[in-house]
Structure formats: structure tokens, C-alpha cells
């Protein structure tokens, strides 16, 4: 069952007798007395592609790993935030100054000014830790783990990173022990009394 094609126009139709993936193209005749010519056309095929690289991840914890502690962002007044963040920054600065003096390695320096603590570890990178009063947070930029924003949990009295539940205390201990090669590093951030 074929439809009649207008001889002056080229028309594209599916062939009823051909496989569904093939097309029939009607070419206009060269004169009005000739019938149109039909050609069987294979569909275009995409080139073979190799699988795209992908990154797999899981939301489950490895076997034997303890779940992260649960923290809650405390509802601090502006005064409470400043008191807590100042105690934290002051105790951190004092500890780092003493520790770096004991280590006596070249290129190490600690500077605290206007709410910004800069810890230079020479060719091992620089940490910047600063207060963020509008958000009531302490921000930390690490040469190892990148930027993090710490909120305060009033019940557990710790600064924690809400995305992964790590505390600023634990991150600094782990990274500074590794960077400075000193397992005795024990950053003790001031806790409210």
C-alpha cells in the first residue's frame, strides 16, 4: 500500500516493506512523464564511544568507622559569639606561638590582628583563620583541606563544620601534626566556662 507522490516534489516516506530503521527517499523525476525514483537509505550511525569516566561515591560509612558526632548550631547572642570567638582565637594564637618557637623551623610564623590569624608554615602552606561576626562563625582556610566554616555548639562547647561534623580542634591537630611532623601537637581551643 503506497501513497501516490507528487512528481514535482521530493518526499520522504517510511517503506512499508523495509525494516523500520530504513528510510525511502523519493527523488523528483527529471521530466513530467517519468515516475519518481525511490532509494533505500540506511540511517546514520553514531560513532562508537568509549564509556565516560565517572566518579562513584557512597553515603555509607566504611566498616568499623564510627558515625560522626552530632552537633547543633547554638543560638548565640552577638556578645556570646564575640566572647567565645575571642577566647578561641587568643588561645589558638598563644598555643601556636609557643609551639612554633619550640620547633624552631625556618619559615614558621604566627600573626593575629583584627580577628584574623595567619599561620605560615614556610613551603608547607599557610592557614588563615578568621572571625565572621555576621554569621557567628569562625572561618578556616587550610592548604590541605581547603575552606571551612565553623559554627559553635553551645551544649558540647566546640566549633564544628556542619557539612561533615568535624571539629576545628580535630582538624588542626591532624593537619598540623602531619605538616610539622610532631605528634605532640595538641591544639586546645578555649571552651566557655
C-alpha positions as CSV (number, residue, x, y, z in Angstrom):
1,X,0.0,0.0,0.0
2,X,1.9,3.0,-1.3
3,X,0.7,6.6,-1.5
4,X,1.0,8.5,-4.7
5,X,3.7,11.1,-4.6
6,X,3.5,14.4,-6.4
7,X,6.1,14.1,-9.2
8,X,7.4,17.7,-8.7
9,X,8.3,17.3,-5.0
10,X,10.9,15.2,-3.2
11,X,9.2,13.3,-0.4
12,X,10.5,11.2,2.5
13,X,8.4,8.2,3.5
14,X,8.9,5.1,5.6
15,X,8.9,2.0,3.4
16,X,6.2,-0.5,4.4
17,X,8.2,-3.4,3.2
18,X,11.6,-2.4,4.6
19,X,12.9,-2.7,8.1
20,X,11.6,0.1,10.4
21,X,15.1,1.6,10.7
22,X,15.4,2.2,7.0
23,X,14.0,5.2,5.0
24,X,12.9,5.5,1.5
25,X,13.6,8.7,-0.3
26,X,11.7,9.8,-3.4
27,X,13.6,11.9,-5.9
28,X,11.7,14.1,-8.3
29,X,11.6,12.8,-11.9
30,X,13.7,14.5,-14.5
31,X,10.6,15.1,-16.7
32,X,6.9,15.1,-16.0
33,X,6.4,11.9,-17.9
34,X,8.7,9.8,-15.7
35,X,7.8,8.4,-12.3
36,X,9.8,9.4,-9.2
37,X,12.8,7.3,-8.3
38,X,12.9,5.6,-4.9
39,X,16.2,5.0,-3.0
40,X,16.6,2.9,0.2
41,X,18.7,4.9,2.7
42,X,20.4,3.5,5.8
43,X,20.1,5.6,8.9
44,X,23.2,7.4,10.1
45,X,25.0,5.6,12.9
46,X,26.8,7.4,15.8
47,X,30.4,6.5,16.1
48,X,31.3,4.1,18.8
49,X,32.1,5.9,22.0
50,X,34.2,4.8,24.9
51,X,32.5,5.0,28.3
52,X,32.8,8.3,30.0
53,X,34.9,8.3,33.2
54,X,32.8,8.6,36.3
55,X,33.3,9.1,40.0
56,X,31.5,6.8,42.3
57,X,30.6,7.7,45.9
58,X,28.7,6.2,48.7
59,X,26.8,7.7,51.6
60,X,27.5,4.7,53.8
61,X,30.5,4.6,56.2
62,X,33.3,2.1,55.8
63,X,33.1,-0.9,58.1
64,X,34.4,-0.2,61.5
65,X,34.2,3.6,61.2
66,X,32.3,5.3,64.0
67,X,29.5,7.7,63.0
68,X,30.3,11.4,63.2
69,X,29.2,13.2,66.4
70,X,26.0,15.1,66.1
71,X,26.3,18.9,66.7
72,X,23.8,21.6,66.9
73,X,24.4,25.2,66.0
74,X,23.9,27.3,69.1
75,X,21.7,30.3,69.2
76,X,24.4,32.8,70.4
77,X,23.9,36.4,71.1
78,X,26.3,38.8,69.5
79,X,28.1,39.3,72.8
80,X,28.4,35.5,73.4
81,X,29.8,35.0,69.9
82,X,32.5,37.6,70.4
83,X,33.4,36.3,73.9
84,X,33.7,32.7,72.6
85,X,35.4,33.5,69.3
86,X,37.9,35.9,71.0
87,X,38.8,33.2,73.6
88,X,39.2,30.7,70.8
89,X,41.4,32.9,68.7
90,X,43.5,34.1,71.6
91,X,44.2,30.6,73.0
92,X,45.0,29.3,69.5
93,X,47.4,32.2,68.8
94,X,49.1,31.7,72.2
95,X,49.5,27.9,71.7
96,X,50.8,28.3,68.1
97,X,53.3,31.0,69.1
98,X,54.7,28.7,71.9
99,X,54.7,25.6,69.7
100,X,56.4,27.2,66.7
101,X,59.1,28.7,69.0
102,X,59.8,25.3,70.4
103,X,60.0,23.7,66.9
104,X,62.4,26.4,65.7
105,X,61.9,25.6,62.0
106,X,62.6,28.2,59.2
107,X,59.6,30.0,57.6
108,X,57.2,29.4,60.5
109,X,55.3,32.5,61.7
110,X,52.0,33.3,63.5
111,X,50.3,36.7,63.3
112,X,47.0,37.7,64.8
113,X,45.4,41.1,64.0
114,X,41.9,42.4,63.7
115,X,40.3,39.0,64.1
116,X,42.5,37.3,61.5
117,X,45.1,34.7,62.5
118,X,47.7,33.8,59.8
119,X,49.8,30.7,60.4
120,X,52.7,30.5,57.9
121,X,54.4,27.1,57.6
122,X,57.0,28.1,55.0
123,X,56.9,25.9,51.9
124,X,54.2,23.7,53.6
125,X,51.5,26.3,53.1
126,X,49.5,29.0,55.1
127,X,46.5,28.7,57.3
128,X,44.1,31.7,57.7
129,X,41.6,31.6,60.5
130,X,39.3,34.5,61.0
131,X,36.1,35.6,62.8
132,X,32.9,36.1,60.8
133,X,30.6,38.1,63.1
134,X,27.7,38.4,60.7
135,X,27.4,34.6,60.5
136,X,28.6,34.0,64.1
137,X,31.2,31.6,62.6
138,X,35.0,31.1,62.5
139,X,36.3,30.5,59.0
140,X,39.4,28.5,58.4
141,X,41.3,28.2,55.1
142,X,43.7,25.2,55.0
143,X,46.4,24.3,52.5
144,X,45.3,20.7,53.0
145,X,41.5,20.6,53.3
146,X,40.5,24.0,51.8
147,X,38.0,26.4,53.3
148,X,35.6,25.5,56.1
149,X,33.1,27.5,58.2
150,X,32.8,26.5,61.8
151,X,29.7,27.1,63.9
152,X,29.5,26.8,67.7
153,X,27.7,24.1,69.6
154,X,26.8,25.5,73.0
155,X,25.9,22.2,74.5
156,X,29.2,20.4,73.6
157,X,31.2,23.6,73.6
158,X,33.0,23.0,70.3
159,X,33.4,24.8,66.9
160,X,32.3,22.3,64.3
161,X,31.9,22.1,60.5
162,X,28.3,21.4,59.7
163,X,28.9,19.6,56.4
164,X,31.0,16.8,57.8
165,X,30.7,17.1,61.6
166,X,34.4,17.6,62.2
167,X,35.6,20.0,64.9
168,X,38.1,22.7,64.3
169,X,40.2,21.3,67.1
170,X,40.5,17.8,65.4
171,X,41.2,19.3,62.0
172,X,44.0,21.5,63.3
173,X,45.5,18.7,65.4
174,X,45.5,16.2,62.5
175,X,46.8,18.6,59.8
176,X,49.4,20.3,61.9
177,X,50.8,17.0,63.3
178,X,51.2,15.9,59.7
179,X,52.6,19.2,58.3
180,X,55.1,19.8,61.1
181,X,56.0,16.1,61.8
182,X,55.2,16.5,65.5
183,X,52.8,14.0,67.1
184,X,52.9,16.0,70.3
185,X,50.8,18.9,68.8
186,X,47.6,19.2,70.8
187,X,45.7,22.4,69.9
188,X,43.4,23.1,72.8
189,X,40.8,25.6,71.8
190,X,39.4,27.6,74.8
191,X,36.0,26.4,75.9
192,X,33.4,28.6,77.6
193,X,33.4,28.3,81.4
